Amino acid sequence: MDDSAWATIAELNHWLTKDSELPEQTQQILQILKISEEAGEVAEAVIGATGQNPRKGFSHSWGDVERELCDVVITSMVALVQLNPAAAEVFAEHLRQVRARALGPS
């Protein structure tokens, strides 16, 4: 992930938190819980894209699913920035570890 994506995430985090009167830890907890809300929207979009809700039928597209997945990623990145200002490095190192575990040394 390039630095500009993380810069945008930092801007979004600032926008989300700048006027909050909540304690920092409460903001962090709520941001983490927001990930579950966004994941639920992915599930709703998948159900809609496959027409599995008899009441709604085909109410979503696979493009909707893609956008909802992006929202999960963005929300998770904001949560990580709130927990650790070095989020980009934390993520890059974790991704390296996952890759090595799954695919072996590069």
Secondary structure, DSSP 8 states (H G I E B T S, - for coil): --HHHHHHHHHHHHHHHTT--S-HHHHHHHHHHHHHHHHHHHHHHHHHHTT--TTT-S---HHHHHHHHHHHHHHHHHHHHHH-TTHHHHHHHHHHHHHHHHH---
